[in-house]
Amino acid sequence: MATWPDIVAPSGLNEEKIKGQIKNDFESGYVSSRAKWTRSRKKFELSWDAMSSTDKATLETFFDANLGDTFTWTHPSENADYTVRFSEDTINADYKKGSIGYWQVSLVLEEV
């Protein structure tokens, strides 16, 4: 299994906990629901305010090689390893011209 590349840590991290449910609406107005899974999973939205072109190229190479596969990613604040995959088929990157000369990048990882 691949390991997340050695690039600058994200400047932003949004974490979402997912635990699905099954819900049935009855004609009488009652609702029945239960957990869909016994375990919860997490979704991580990573963002970088100022990523170098070199790190962006490394990230894109990793993305191209591992889209659809699972890999190990270390949570930057928990220092815990997660087995994740790319949740979406895209990496968003905006070039910031001028004195900055860096990329604003974001992507979403999903625990498997």
DSSP file (Angstrom, degrees, kcal/mol; ACC not computed):
  #  RESIDUE AA STRUCTURE BP1 BP2  ACC     N-H-->O    O-->H-N    N-H-->O    O-->H-N    TCO  KAPPA ALPHA  PHI   PSI    X-CA   Y-CA   Z-CA
    1    1 A M              0   0    0      0, 0.0    70,-0.2     0, 0.0     2,-0.0   0.000 360.0 360.0 360.0 139.3    0.0    0.0    0.0
    2    2 A A  E     -a   71   0A   0     68,-0.7    70,-2.6    64,-0.0     2,-0.4  -0.256 360.0-137.0 -72.0 160.6    1.3    3.5   -0.9
    3    3 A T  E     -a   72   0A   0     68,-0.2    70,-0.2     1,-0.0     3,-0.1  -0.953  31.7 -92.4-121.0 141.6    2.1    6.1    1.7
    4    4 A W        -     0   0    0     68,-2.8    55,-0.0    -2,-0.4    -1,-0.0  -0.162  54.4-102.1 -48.3 138.7    1.2    9.8    1.5
    5    5 A P        -     0   0    0      0, 0.0     2,-1.6     0, 0.0    -1,-0.1  -0.192  31.1-102.0 -68.6 159.9    4.0   11.8   -0.2
    6    6 A D  S    S+     0   0    0     -3,-0.1     2,-0.3    52,-0.0    52,-0.0  -0.641  70.6 134.4 -84.1  86.3    6.5   13.9    1.7
    7    7 A I        -     0   0    0     -2,-1.6    44,-0.0     1,-0.1    49,-0.0  -0.793  64.4 -65.7-126.9 171.1    5.0   17.4    1.1
    8    8 A V        -     0   0    0     -2,-0.3    -1,-0.1     1,-0.1     3,-0.1  -0.265  61.7-102.4 -57.7 142.1    4.3   20.4    3.3
    9    9 A A        -     0   0    0      1,-0.1    -1,-0.1     2,-0.1    -3,-0.0  -0.321  45.3 -94.0 -64.8 148.4    1.6   19.8    5.9
   10   10 A P        -     0   0    0      0, 0.0    38,-0.2     0, 0.0    -1,-0.1  -0.312  20.9-146.8 -64.0 147.1   -1.8   21.2    5.0
   11   11 A S  S    S+     0   0    0     36,-1.4     2,-0.3     1,-0.2    37,-0.2   0.650  85.7  36.8 -86.3 -16.6   -2.6   24.7    6.4
   12   12 A G  E     -B   47   0A   0     35,-2.3    35,-2.3     2,-0.0     2,-0.4  -0.993  61.9-178.6-136.8 144.7   -6.3   23.7    6.8
   13   13 A L  E     -B   46   0A   0     -2,-0.3     2,-0.5    33,-0.2    33,-0.2  -0.945   4.7-171.7-145.2 119.3   -8.1   20.5    7.7
   14   14 A N  E     -B   45   0A   0     31,-2.5    31,-3.2    -2,-0.4     2,-0.4  -0.958  13.5-161.9-110.7 125.7  -11.8   20.0    7.9
   15   15 A E  E     -B   44   0A   0     -2,-0.5     2,-0.4    29,-0.2    29,-0.2  -0.908   7.4-173.2-114.6 134.1  -12.8   16.7    9.4
   16   16 A E  E     -B   43   0A   0     27,-2.8    27,-2.9    -2,-0.4     2,-0.5  -0.991  15.0-144.6-127.9 130.0  -16.3   15.1    9.0
   17   17 A K  E     -B   42   0A   0     -2,-0.4     2,-0.5    25,-0.2    25,-0.2  -0.816  18.1-160.8 -95.4 132.7  -17.5   11.9   10.8
   18   18 A I  E     +B   41   0A   0     23,-3.9    23,-2.8    -2,-0.5     2,-0.3  -0.950  24.4 156.2-119.5 127.4  -19.7    9.7    8.8
   19   19 A K        -     0   0    0     -2,-0.5    21,-0.1    21,-0.2    -2,-0.0  -0.810  32.7-142.4-146.5 106.0  -22.1    7.0   10.1
   20   20 A G        -     0   0    0     -2,-0.3    16,-2.9    15,-0.1    17,-0.8  -0.139  12.9-159.4 -68.6 160.1  -25.0    6.2    7.8
   21   21 A Q  E     -G   35   0B   0     14,-0.3     2,-0.5    15,-0.2    14,-0.2  -0.974  15.1-134.4-137.2 153.9  -28.5    5.4    8.8
   22   22 A I  E     -G   34   0B   0     12,-2.9    12,-1.9    -2,-0.3     2,-0.4  -0.938  27.5-171.2-106.6 129.6  -31.4    3.7    7.2
   23   23 A K  E     -G   33   0B   0     -2,-0.5     2,-0.5    10,-0.2    10,-0.2  -0.981  10.1-167.1-129.2 131.1  -34.7    5.6    7.6
   24   24 A N  E     -G   32   0B   0      8,-3.4     8,-2.5    -2,-0.4     2,-0.5  -0.976   8.1-155.2-119.5 122.8  -38.2    4.4    6.8
   25   25 A D  E     -G   31   0B   0     -2,-0.5     2,-0.3     6,-0.2     6,-0.2  -0.840  13.3-150.9 -95.1 130.1  -41.1    6.9    6.7
   26   26 A F    >   -     0   0    0      4,-2.9     3,-2.0    -2,-0.5    -2,-0.0  -0.697  22.9-119.6 -99.6 154.0  -44.5    5.3    7.3
   27   27 A E  T 3  S+     0   0    0      1,-0.3    -1,-0.1    -2,-0.3    -2,-0.0   0.765 111.9  63.9 -62.0 -25.2  -47.8    6.6    5.8
   28   28 A S  T 3  S-     0   0    0      2,-0.1    -1,-0.3     1,-0.1     3,-0.1   0.517 122.6-102.9 -78.2  -3.5  -49.1    7.2    9.3
   29   29 A G  S <  S+     0   0    0     -3,-2.0    -2,-0.1     1,-0.4     2,-0.1   0.341  81.3 126.4 100.6  -6.9  -46.4    9.8   10.0
   30   30 A Y        -     0   0    0     -5,-0.0    -4,-2.9     2,-0.0     2,-0.4  -0.442  45.6-148.2 -82.3 159.6  -44.1    7.6   12.1
   31   31 A V  E     -G   25   0B   0     -6,-0.2     2,-0.4    -2,-0.1    -6,-0.2  -0.990   7.9-165.9-129.9 137.6  -40.4    7.1   11.3
   32   32 A S  E     +G   24   0B   0     -8,-2.5    -8,-3.4    -2,-0.4     2,-0.3  -0.983  18.8 167.0-119.9 134.4  -38.3    4.1   11.9
   33   33 A S  E     +G   23   0B   0     -2,-0.4     2,-0.3   -10,-0.2   -10,-0.2  -0.983  11.7 173.3-146.1 157.6  -34.5    4.3   11.7
   34   34 A R  E     -G   22   0B   0    -12,-1.9   -12,-2.9    -2,-0.3     2,-0.1  -0.973  45.1 -79.4-154.3 162.3  -31.3    2.4   12.6
   35   35 A A  E     -G   21   0B   0     -2,-0.3   -14,-0.3   -14,-0.2   -15,-0.1  -0.429  30.1-151.8 -65.0 137.9  -27.6    2.7   12.0
   36   36 A K  S    S+     0   0    0    -16,-2.9     2,-0.3    -2,-0.1   -15,-0.2   0.834  80.0  24.7 -79.4 -34.6  -26.6    1.5    8.6
   37   37 A W        -     0   0    0    -17,-0.8    -1,-0.1     1,-0.1     3,-0.0  -0.879  67.8-135.7-127.6 158.9  -23.1    0.5    9.7
   38   38 A T  S    S+     0   0    0     -2,-0.3     2,-0.3    -3,-0.1    -1,-0.1   0.690  90.7  51.4 -86.4 -19.4  -21.6   -0.6   13.0
   39   39 A R  S    S-     0   0    0     -3,-0.0     2,-0.2     0, 0.0    -2,-0.1  -0.872  76.2-134.5-118.8 151.9  -18.5    1.6   12.5
   40   40 A S        -     0   0    0     -2,-0.3     2,-0.3   -21,-0.1   -21,-0.2  -0.658  16.9-156.6 -97.6 159.4  -18.1    5.2   11.7
   41   41 A R  E     -B   18   0A   0    -23,-2.8   -23,-3.9    -2,-0.2     2,-0.3  -0.840   9.5-129.4-127.8 166.8  -15.7    6.6    9.1
   42   42 A K  E     -B   17   0A   0     -2,-0.3    69,-3.2   -25,-0.2     2,-0.4  -0.898   6.2-155.4-121.4 151.1  -14.1   10.0    8.6
   43   43 A K  E     -BC  16 110A   0    -27,-2.9   -27,-2.8    -2,-0.3     2,-0.5  -0.982  13.1-159.6-121.2 135.6  -13.7   12.4    5.7
   44   44 A F  E     -BC  15 109A   0     65,-3.1    65,-3.2    -2,-0.4     2,-0.7  -0.965   7.7-161.8-122.6 120.9  -10.9   14.9    5.6
   45   45 A E  E     -BC  14 108A   0    -31,-3.2   -31,-2.5    -2,-0.5     2,-0.4  -0.905  18.0-164.8 -99.8 114.4  -10.8   18.0    3.5
   46   46 A L  E     +BC  13 107A   0     61,-2.4    61,-2.0    -2,-0.7     2,-0.3  -0.777   8.9 179.9-100.5 142.1   -7.2   19.2    3.2
   47   47 A S  E     -BC  12 106A   0    -35,-2.3   -35,-2.3    -2,-0.4   -36,-1.4  -0.997  15.4-160.3-142.7 149.1   -6.2   22.6    2.0
   48   48 A W  E     - C   0 105A   0     57,-2.8    57,-1.8    -2,-0.3     3,-0.3  -0.997   5.6-165.5-127.1 128.0   -3.0   24.5    1.5
   49   49 A D  E    S+     0   0A   0     -2,-0.4     2,-0.2     1,-0.2    53,-0.1   0.787  89.0  19.7 -80.5 -29.4   -2.8   28.3    1.3
   50   50 A A  E    S+     0   0A   0     55,-0.1     2,-0.4    54,-0.1    -1,-0.2  -0.681  73.4 167.3-146.9  85.4    0.7   28.4   -0.2
   51   51 A M  E     - C   0 103A   0     52,-3.0    52,-2.8    -3,-0.3    -3,-0.0  -0.849  33.4-123.2-102.2 135.6    1.9   25.2   -1.8
   52   52 A S     >  -     0   0    0     -2,-0.4     4,-2.3    50,-0.2     5,-0.2  -0.298  22.3-114.8 -70.3 159.3    5.1   25.3   -3.9
   53   53 A S  H  > S+     0   0    0     48,-0.3     4,-2.2     1,-0.2     5,-0.1   0.834 117.2  56.0 -62.8 -32.6    5.0   24.2   -7.6
   54   54 A T  H  > S+     0   0    0      2,-0.2     4,-2.1     1,-0.2    -1,-0.2   0.939 109.5  43.8 -66.0 -47.9    7.3   21.3   -6.6
   55   55 A D  H  > S+     0   0    0      2,-0.2     4,-2.6     1,-0.2    -2,-0.2   0.870 112.5  54.0 -65.0 -36.2    5.0   20.0   -3.9
   56   56 A K  H  X S+     0   0    0     -4,-2.3     4,-2.6     2,-0.2    -2,-0.2   0.925 108.8  48.1 -63.0 -44.0    2.0   20.5   -6.2
   57   57 A A  H  X S+     0   0    0     -4,-2.2     4,-2.2     2,-0.2    -2,-0.2   0.901 111.9  50.0 -63.0 -41.0    3.7   18.4   -8.9
   58   58 A T  H  X S+     0   0    0     -4,-2.1     4,-2.2     2,-0.2    -2,-0.2   0.922 112.0  48.0 -62.2 -44.8    4.6   15.7   -6.3
   59   59 A L  H  X S+     0   0    0     -4,-2.6     4,-2.7     1,-0.2    -2,-0.2   0.910 111.4  49.7 -63.0 -43.7    0.9   15.6   -5.1
   60   60 A E  H  X S+     0   0    0     -4,-2.6     4,-2.6     2,-0.2    -1,-0.2   0.877 109.9  51.0 -65.2 -37.6   -0.4   15.4   -8.6
   61   61 A T  H  X S+     0   0    0     -4,-2.2     4,-1.9     2,-0.2    -1,-0.2   0.913 112.1  47.1 -63.9 -42.8    1.9   12.5   -9.4
   62   62 A F  H  X S+     0   0    0     -4,-2.2     4,-1.7     2,-0.2    -2,-0.2   0.909 112.0  51.0 -63.6 -42.9    0.8   10.7   -6.3
   63   63 A F  H  X S+     0   0    0     -4,-2.7     4,-1.7     1,-0.2     3,-0.2   0.931 110.5  48.3 -59.3 -48.6   -2.9   11.4   -7.2
   64   64 A D  H  < S+     0   0    0     -4,-2.6    -1,-0.2     1,-0.2    -2,-0.2   0.870 115.8  44.4 -61.3 -37.8   -2.4   10.0  -10.7
   65   65 A A  H  < S+     0   0    0     -4,-1.9    -1,-0.2    -5,-0.2    -2,-0.2   0.736 124.1  32.0 -79.5 -23.4   -0.7    6.9   -9.4
   66   66 A N  H >< S+     0   0    0     -4,-1.7     3,-2.4    -3,-0.2    20,-0.3   0.396  74.5 128.7-122.5   2.7   -3.2    6.2   -6.5
   67   67 A L  T 3< S+     0   0    0     -4,-1.7     3,-0.1     1,-0.3    22,-0.1  -0.450  85.6  19.4 -61.4 126.7   -6.6    7.4   -7.6
   68   68 A G  T 3  S+     0   0    0      1,-0.4    -1,-0.3    18,-0.2     2,-0.2   0.239 113.4  89.8  94.7 -12.1   -9.0    4.5   -6.9
   69   69 A D  S <  S-     0   0    0     -3,-2.4    17,-0.5     1,-0.0    -1,-0.4  -0.652  76.2-113.3-108.9 168.5   -6.6    2.8   -4.5
   70   70 A T        +     0   0    0     -2,-0.2   -68,-0.7    15,-0.1     2,-0.3  -0.699  35.3 172.8 -98.3 156.5   -6.1    3.0   -0.8
   71   71 A F  E     -aD   2  84A   0     13,-2.4    13,-2.8    -2,-0.3     2,-0.5  -0.960  34.9 -94.8-154.3 167.6   -3.0    4.5    0.9
   72   72 A T  E     -aD   3  83A   0    -70,-2.6   -68,-2.8    -2,-0.3     2,-0.4  -0.775  37.0-179.9 -93.7 129.9   -1.7    5.5    4.3
   73   73 A W  E     - D   0  82A   0      9,-2.6     9,-2.8    -2,-0.5     2,-0.6  -0.995  20.3-139.2-128.9 135.1   -2.1    9.1    5.4
   74   74 A T  E     - D   0  81A   0     -2,-0.4     7,-0.2     7,-0.2     5,-0.0  -0.851  21.1-125.5 -98.7 122.2   -1.0   10.5    8.8
   75   75 A H     >  -     0   0    0      5,-2.9     4,-2.1    -2,-0.6     5,-0.3  -0.477  18.6-139.9 -64.0 126.2   -3.3   12.9   10.5
   76   76 A P  T  4 S+     0   0    0      0, 0.0    -1,-0.1     0, 0.0   -67,-0.0   0.795  95.2  32.1 -66.6 -29.2   -1.2   16.1   11.2
   77   77 A S  T  4 S+     0   0    0      1,-0.1    -2,-0.1     3,-0.1    -3,-0.0   0.785 125.9  39.8 -98.3 -28.8   -2.6   16.9   14.6
   78   78 A E  T  4 S-     0   0    0      2,-0.1     3,-0.1     0, 0.0    -1,-0.1   0.692  89.6-143.1 -88.0 -20.4   -3.4   13.4   15.9
   79   79 A N     <  +     0   0    0     -4,-2.1     2,-0.4     1,-0.2    -5,-0.0   0.805  55.7 137.1  56.0  31.5   -0.2   11.8   14.5
   80   80 A A        -     0   0    0     -5,-0.3    -5,-2.9    -7,-0.0     2,-0.4  -0.849  55.1-122.7-107.5 143.9   -2.4    8.7   13.8
   81   81 A D  E     -D   74   0A   0     -2,-0.4     2,-0.4    -7,-0.2    -7,-0.2  -0.692  27.3-171.4 -87.8 136.7   -2.3    6.7   10.6
   82   82 A Y  E     -D   73   0A   0     -9,-2.8    -9,-2.6    -2,-0.4     2,-0.7  -0.956  24.4-131.4-123.2 144.2   -5.5    6.3    8.5
   83   83 A T  E     +D   72   0A   0     -2,-0.4    29,-2.3   -11,-0.2     2,-0.2  -0.886  48.7 160.0 -92.0 117.3   -6.2    4.1    5.5
   84   84 A V  E     -DE  71 111A   0    -13,-2.8   -13,-2.4    -2,-0.7     2,-0.3  -0.739  31.4-153.9-132.7 174.1   -7.8    6.4    3.1
   85   85 A R  E     - E   0 110A   0     25,-1.6    25,-2.5    -2,-0.2     2,-0.5  -0.935  43.3 -85.3-141.4 163.6   -8.6    7.0   -0.6
   86   86 A F  E     - E   0 109A   0    -17,-0.5    23,-0.2   -20,-0.3   -18,-0.2  -0.633  36.3-158.2 -70.6 125.1   -9.2   10.1   -2.7
   87   87 A S  S    S+     0   0    0     21,-2.5     2,-0.3    -2,-0.5    -1,-0.2   0.789  72.1  37.8 -77.3 -28.8  -12.9   10.8   -2.2
   88   88 A E  S    S-     0   0    0     20,-0.7    20,-0.1     2,-0.2    22,-0.1  -0.771  78.8-122.4-121.8 165.7  -13.2   12.9   -5.3
   89   89 A D  S    S+     0   0    0     -2,-0.3     2,-0.3   -22,-0.1   -22,-0.0   0.221  87.5  67.4 -89.9  14.4  -11.8   12.7   -8.8
   90   90 A T        -     0   0    0     18,-0.1     2,-0.4     2,-0.0    18,-0.4  -0.937  57.8-154.4-137.0 154.8  -10.3   16.1   -8.6
   91   91 A I        -     0   0    0     -2,-0.3     2,-0.5    16,-0.1    16,-0.2  -0.999  26.6-141.4-119.4 128.6   -7.6   18.2   -6.9
   92   92 A N  E     +F  106   0A   0     14,-2.6    14,-2.3    -2,-0.4     2,-0.4  -0.800  25.8 173.8 -93.5 129.1   -8.5   21.9   -6.9
   93   93 A A  E     -F  105   0A   0     -2,-0.5     2,-0.5    12,-0.2    12,-0.2  -0.987  12.8-174.6-140.4 127.6   -5.5   24.3   -7.5
   94   94 A D  E     -F  104   0A   0     10,-2.7    10,-3.0    -2,-0.4     2,-0.4  -0.986  21.9-136.0-121.6 125.5   -5.5   28.1   -7.9
   95   95 A Y  E     -F  103   0A   0     -2,-0.5     2,-0.8     8,-0.2     8,-0.2  -0.657  10.6-151.4 -82.2 131.6   -2.3   29.9   -8.7
   96   96 A K  E   > -F  102   0A   0      6,-2.9     5,-1.4    -2,-0.4     6,-0.8  -0.876  17.2-160.2-107.0 101.9   -1.7   33.1   -6.8
   97   97 A K  T   5 +     0   0    0     -2,-0.8     3,-0.4     4,-0.2     2,-0.3  -0.209  49.3  45.5 -75.9 167.6    0.4   35.4   -8.9
   98   98 A G  T   5S-     0   0    0      1,-0.2    -2,-0.1     2,-0.1     0, 0.0  -0.764 117.9 -14.1 103.4-145.4    2.5   38.3   -7.6
   99   99 A S  T   5S+     0   0    0     -2,-0.3    -1,-0.2     1,-0.2    -2,-0.1   0.728 133.8  55.7 -70.7 -20.0    4.8   38.3   -4.6
  100  100 A I  T   5 -     0   0    0     -3,-0.4    -1,-0.2     2,-0.1    -3,-0.2   0.984  69.5-178.6 -77.1 -60.3    3.4   35.0   -3.4
  101  101 A G      < +     0   0    0     -5,-1.4   -48,-0.3     1,-0.2     2,-0.2   0.807  42.2 116.5  65.7  30.9    3.9   32.8   -6.4
  102  102 A Y  E     - F   0  96A   0     -6,-0.8    -6,-2.9   -53,-0.1     2,-0.4  -0.741  62.9-109.6-124.7 172.6    2.3   29.8   -4.7
  103  103 A W  E     -CF  51  95A   0    -52,-2.8   -52,-3.0    -2,-0.2     2,-0.6  -0.825  10.8-143.7-105.2 140.7   -0.7   27.5   -5.2
  104  104 A Q  E     - F   0  94A   0    -10,-3.0   -10,-2.7    -2,-0.4     2,-0.3  -0.934  35.0-178.5 -96.4 121.0   -3.9   27.3   -3.1
  105  105 A V  E     +CF  48  93A   0    -57,-1.8   -57,-2.8    -2,-0.6     2,-0.3  -0.924  14.0 175.8-127.1 144.6   -4.7   23.6   -3.2
  106  106 A S  E     +CF  47  92A   0    -14,-2.3   -14,-2.6    -2,-0.3     2,-0.3  -0.995   5.7 158.9-146.8 150.9   -7.6   21.5   -1.8
  107  107 A L  E     -C   46   0A   0    -61,-2.0   -61,-2.4    -2,-0.3     2,-0.4  -0.961  30.4-120.8-159.2 168.3   -8.7   17.9   -1.9
  108  108 A V  E     -C   45   0A   0    -18,-0.4   -21,-2.5    -2,-0.3   -20,-0.7  -0.977  18.1-167.7-125.4 130.5  -10.8   15.4    0.0
  109  109 A L  E     -CE  44  86A   0    -65,-3.2   -65,-3.1    -2,-0.4     2,-0.4  -0.857   7.1-157.6-110.2 149.5   -9.7   12.1    1.5
  110  110 A E  E     -CE  43  85A   0    -25,-2.5   -25,-1.6    -2,-0.3   -67,-0.2  -0.994  18.1-123.0-132.8 129.6  -12.1    9.4    2.9
  111  111 A E  E       E   0  84A   0    -69,-3.2   -27,-0.3    -2,-0.4   -70,-0.0  -0.407 360.0 360.0 -65.9 142.3  -11.3    6.7    5.4
  112  112 A V              0   0    0    -29,-2.3   -28,-0.1    -2,-0.1    -1,-0.1   0.392 360.0 360.0-110.7 360.0  -12.0    3.2    4.1
